């Protein structure tokens, strides 16, 4: 990856950590539709996130979160929220799987911007094992909350 591309990716992460998408008050039990929530903590560094996922009647997703942590974990939650707003459940499951694959690549994969959008900017993070958990924290919370929402759909 070129130095210029690395700088661009670093800027994307910094921008998302400052201008957070989806960082809002959580609705808790006031959510009407199928929904789930998850609280995740990274014990290594203290990053923490509470994330809600709601499945809309049209199959779209709403993701809201509240958290505190490093710029990587907060930016990752922001990117996830932005992607969820533009995708349905199947699309987000595909994106989530690709993001996990990217994070576990140890820097051997380039993020596909066509699929991952701004999440491709985290490809450099995969070279640093201590930071991978930071990037994945919100994605683990999302997967847990989505599973709860899908379960409540079936009930």
C-alpha positions, 0 to 999 in steps of 0.5 A: 500500500502506498504511503499516500493511500495509508495517509488517506486511510488514516485520515478516514479513521480520524474523521470518523472518530471525530464526526461519529455516525450513529453515536446517539442516545440509545432507545432501549425498550422503547424500540418498537420493531425487532431489535437487539442490543449488546454491550462489549468491552475490550479488557486489554485497553478499556474500550467500551461500546453499547450498540443497538440494532433494529430491523426495519419493516423493509429489511433495512437496519438502524444501528445506534451506539454509545461508547468510549475508547480509542479513535480506532474503536470509535471510528470503526463503530461509526463506519459500521453505522454508516454502512448499516444505513445503506444496507439490509441484513444480508448485505451487512452480514456479507460486509461483516464477514469481509471485515472480519476476514480483513482484520484477521489477515495480518496485513496480507489483504487490501480492503475492497472499497466496493464492498467495505466502503470506509471500512477498507481504511482499517486494512492497516490496523490488521498488521497490529494484533493489539489494535485488531480487537479495537477495530472489531469491538463494535462489529462483535456487538453488531453481530450479537445485537443482530442475532437477537433482532433476528431471533425476535423476528421469529418469535 
